[in-house]
Each structure stands twice: as structure tokens, then as C-alpha cells.
């Protein structure tokens, strides 16, 4: 039997609870419809099972829906019904970092919706099946759902590489300048920016290239932590480290920029 497979990555998205529940509900409805069809077919092909009145159809039906929730404290929750994700469920009080929704039909066709906030863990949608028509239909539906997930967008993410290089250069230069001033203080010399010669600035510029690689890796890592490729909007506020970090950066940015702006206004305008 030929198996057709289609996969699509999920990147730079912010997933909310409503959309997650909608996906689960559709998978659950498909499962229930298939089970009803299976039951009607079994009444025709195996009527003796119903005459005995002791049959457990679950023993004959191989289809299933699985909702797996992986939390930061290493706990795992597995459900087969979307009702467990409604108000008061795990999503409301646990720090869920990875979610895997899986639908398996009686004929072993499969739909996977996998999203994770963990760094370097790929998120994706995947459909496998023996019928290309079924695979294309389900994949198209999932892709449409993925298109409706809110994008993770801002200026820094849009120009991530440029911003990382720029910040790395500034921090590297600041590192070297700080070391120059500290050496001067330790030697009992007062070094000012105006006292540095042209040759001195050339040496400082070259020295600034040494730590730039370290700063680049650190800044890239911090950006991925603050703005993960996939973020869960429904995480309880006290668990959302990324959102806390963004608020902190905004506060620091305002705290630093505002005094400078006021100083410039008082110096050149008033």
C-alpha cells in the first residue's frame, strides 16, 4: 500500500486557546463520524457480534484521538476528548510547553498537529494516508487553520539579523571602552573620550571585533527566548517568562530613552 505524506512547518506564530479547541473539536467530530460508519458497516458484515449483545466495539475499532500536553515540570497529560481543554483544564493552571494533537483513523490514516515553545523543537502539521484525495483535503484544512494563527511579528523579528549585528557591535564596543576606562582608573589615569588619539580609536575598533561573536550568540539566544518561534497565548501570566521579559525590556527602554529625550529638548529646544 502506498502511503502519501504532507508536512508543513509552523513558525513565528502565537497560538490561542480558542483555535486549539477548534482543531480538537474537528478531529473529535471526524472520529465520531467514522466510528458511527464503522458500527453500521459492522452490523452488516458481522451481525453475530450484535446478536450476542456482549460486543465492545472499541476492541474492533482502531481509530482514536489523542491530545497530549507536555508541561515544564516534566508532567504529561493525555486526553481523548476536547472537554478537558475547556475552562478549568490543564491549560489554565499548568505551564504547557508542548502540545501534540493526533487523529488516527480505523485504516491507520493519520493527522498530526505538533506545536512546541521549546527552543530548537520544530512545530509542524502532518498528514499521512493511503488516499491522496483524503491527504490533500485534510492537509488543506490544516493549512487554512495555520494561516489563521496570529503571527509573531515585530521590528526586531523582521530584521533579526541586522538588529543582532547592530546590538552586538554596540555591546562589543562598550565592553572594550569599559575595559579601557577601568585600566586607566587602575593606573591612576583619567581617560576621557577626547583624550583618545586617532590611533587609539583604530586599536579600540579592532579590539571590539574580539567579543562581537560572543555577544552575537548571546543576543540571538535571548531574542529566541523572548520571542519564541511558537508562543502559547493561553499560558498563565505567572508562567509566561517571554511576556515578562518583553515588559521588562519595554520599561528599561522607556526609562533610558525618556531622560535622554528630555535632556535633548532642554538643551536644544528650550
Secondary structure as UniProt FT lines:
FT   STRAND          4..10
FT   STRAND          13..15
FT   HELIX           17..45
FT   HELIX           47..52
FT   HELIX           57..59
FT   STRAND          64..71
FT   TURN            72..73
FT   STRAND          76..79
FT   HELIX           82..85
FT   TURN            87..88
FT   HELIX           90..92
FT   STRAND          96..104
FT   TURN            106..107
FT   STRAND          110..116
FT   TURN            119..120
FT   STRAND          123..129
FT   HELIX           132..147
FT   STRAND          150..151
FT   HELIX           155..158
FT   HELIX           160..186
FT   TURN            187..188
FT   HELIX           193..195
FT   HELIX           198..207
FT   TURN            208..211
FT   HELIX           212..226
FT   STRAND          230..232
FT   TURN            233..234
FT   HELIX           237..239
FT   HELIX           241..268
//
